[in-house]
Amino acid sequence: MIGSADSAVREDDLIPLSALQHFLFCSRQCALIHVERQWAENQFTADGCILHDRVDEPALERRAGVRIVRAMPLRSLALGVSGIADVVELRGQGGDKRPYPVEYKRGKPKAHRADEVQLCAQALCLEEMFGCAIPEGALFYGQTRRRQAVPLDAELRRLTTQIATETRALLSGRETPPPVYEPRKCDTCSLIDICKPKQMSRRKTVSAWVKSMLDDG
């Protein structure tokens, strides 16, 4: 357990596990999706949907002594999240099978840790559900067609818990942060036409200038 029974979140207050990744990528995007219920597709989200087509259907299979569960429901009252795991492999002998989460992503490994945080959150849910330690999971990237093992160390666990707390605070506050235009992120975001970061950031700059002129007067 990440927290004590006193700090556990109520069932009705759980936030979507996917919101953690959205928050790490952009807090405004997170609020647009999970507070304002805005969504739009682009090439990148469409590619992601295609990659997930196979793993989004609940299924159970066996392969080389490993039970593979697809689209497994997850929940953690300690972390305060719920969601769906792409793939959970149950490894081990007899009744001592331990879950190993595998998250599918389009593209290739990223410089930021959003994918790792989402995977770690899944593992923390599984630890709470199965009552066992999970030291590692994996990310599968569609562009490289390879798995990348991710050690679920103390640093990543602390980051995941921190992001869950900050994301819950953002969503419970129900306020969308103002835009900050960052070409590297914004130009690939499917919500760019809804968010309008260039226009909104420019408007904020003009407002700040007017305010400064009035204050000086």
N, C-alpha and C positions, 0 to 999 in steps of 0.2 A: 504493500500500500504506500502511496506517495504521501498521503496525509492521514490524520487521525479521523475517527468517526465523527468528532466534533467539527472537523473542517470539511467533511465530505459535502458535495453539492447534491441538492435534491434532484430527483428524477426529472421533474418538470423544468429545471433550470440548466440542464445539459446543453452545451452548444455544439454545433456541427464540428466534427474533427477536421473537416476540410478548411474551416475558417482559420485554423492556425497557420496553414500554408499561405492563405490569402493575406493574412495579417503581416507575415514576415515579408512577403513580396511588396505589399503596399497597404497601409492601414485604411486609406481612402477606398481602395478597391474592395477591401474586406467589408467596410460599412455599406458601400453601394450594393453589394451582393446580399449580405445577411441582415441589414437593417432596412434598406430601401427596396430590396427584392428586385434589383435591376440585373439584367443579364443580356449578353449578346455573344454571338459566335463569330469567330474568324478562322483563318486557316489553321492556327495553332491549336485552338480548342477543338476544332473538327478532327485534326490529326489525333489528338488525345482521346476523343470519343471512339475513333476507329481502333486505336490500340487497346481500349478497355472493353471492346465489344465481347471478346471471348471470356474475360474474367468477371464481367458484371452479372452474368447469369449464375445463380446459386447452383453449386454442383459439388459432388464428392467423388474422388477417384483415387486409385492407388497406382504408384509408379515406383519400381525398385525399392519396395518395402516402406515407402513414404505415403501417408495419406495426405491428399491434397484437397483442401476445402476452398472453394471459390466464393467470393461475395459473402464473407462471414460477418454477421452483425457484431459490432463491438460497443463496449460501454465501460466507462470508468467514473465512478462517483467521486473518487479521490482527485482525479484530474479534471473532472467536470465536463467530459466530452462523450459524444457517441457518434458512430459512423459505421462504415463498411470497409473491411479489409479486402483488397483485390484478391490476394492469395495467402492462405496460411498453410504451411506444411507442418504436419504432425510427425515429428521424427522420434525414433527411439523404439524400444522393445516392449511388447506387452502393454501393461497399464501405465508404463513410465514414458509416455509420449509427451514431448515438449513442443510447443508451437514455435514456428519460425516464420515471421511475417515477410512477405515479398510484395513490394509496391511497384506498380508499372507506371512509367513516365515516358512521354514523348521526348524527342530530342536527345540531349546528352547531359552528362554530369555538369552541375552548375557551380558557380563561384560561391553563391550564398548557401545557407543551410536549410532552406525551407523544405526541401524533399526529405532531408534527414530528420527534421523535427516531426514531419507528418508520420514517417516510419516509426520513430521513437514513441510517439503518442499511441500508435497502434500497439506497439510492444507493451507499453504500460497498461493499456486496457487488457491485453491478453494475460499479463502477469496477475492482474487483479481477478480476472475471470477464472484462470487455471490454478492460481496459487503457487506459481513457480517462477524462478528467475529466468529471464531471456537475455542472454549476453550479446546477441547479434541478430541482425535482420539483413535484408538485401533490397537494393533498388535495381530494377531492370529498365534500361533505357532503349527506346525504340530505334534511335539512330545508330547506336553502337551495337545493338542486339546482344548486349552482354549484361550479366549481373555484376553489381558492385556491392561487395559485402560491407556492411556498416557496423562497426563496434558500437554498442549502446553503452558508452562509458558514462562516468559521473558527470562530466562537463555537458554532454549532450542531454542528459536527463534533467540537469538543472536548467538548461536553456529551454527545454520543452515545457517544463513546469512554469517557468517565468512567462513564456509566450502564451500559455493557456490562461494564466491569470490576467495578463494584459489584454488578451483578446476578449475575455469575458467582460472585463471592465468597459471596453469599447462598445460591445454590443448592448450591454445593459444601460449604458449612458444614452444610446440611441441618437448620437450626434455624428454626422459624417465629417471627418477632418477636411480642411481646405486642400485644394490641389497644389502639388509641387511638381512642375514639369521636369521629368528626367527622361531624356530621349531614349536611353538604353532600355528602360522599362516601359515607358508610356507608349512608345511606337509599336510595341508588340502586344499591348493589352487589348483584349476584345472590347473593353468598355471605354475606349478612348473617345468615341463620339458621344457617349453619355456623360463621361467625366469632364471632357473639354479642358484638359489641363493647361493648354497654351492660352486659350482665351480667358479662363478664370484666373490664372496666375497673373496675366497682364492687367486684368481688372482690379485685382487686389493691389498691384503695384501703384496704379493710378490713384486708388482710394487712399493708400498710405501717403502718397505725395500730397494730395489735397489736404489730408489731415495734418500733415507736417506744416504746410503753409498756413493753415488756420491757427495751429498752435503757436507758430512763430509770430503771428499777428497779435 
